[in-house]
Amino acid sequence: MLVHNDPNPNTATAGTSGFFQQINQTQVPQPSATPSISNPLYESAAVNASFPHATYYVFLNDTLGGCTPTSAGSFTTQ
């Protein structure tokens, strides 16, 4: 998982990275959307960084495949 302040996936590789860990559905913050797949797995990721007053873009990246990161959404901090 990569977090960057630029929506361009070609620059996302320079973003702040974190790794996923599996969690239970009860650990997902509410409100949140309900997945439409039958057996969802829930994952969380944490990054060691401060993100004040801006919009950030989250990308998924296969670091072993040399792929362009895929957009997973965005969030805005206060």
C-alpha angles and dihedrals in degrees: 000000000000128000119200136161092229120078091211108106090206090067095039092089087076091056130109109278135212137171130241124244125186117250137179123261089248089063094060110106115247136265095044137141119268113237116241094215119099102236109024123185115215120218135180132194132196130200127198098229143095118244108188125180103341147090117262130193124221121213134185114223133185099212092190095053102053090231129155107258115260120229115249098176139275143261136201123219128210 
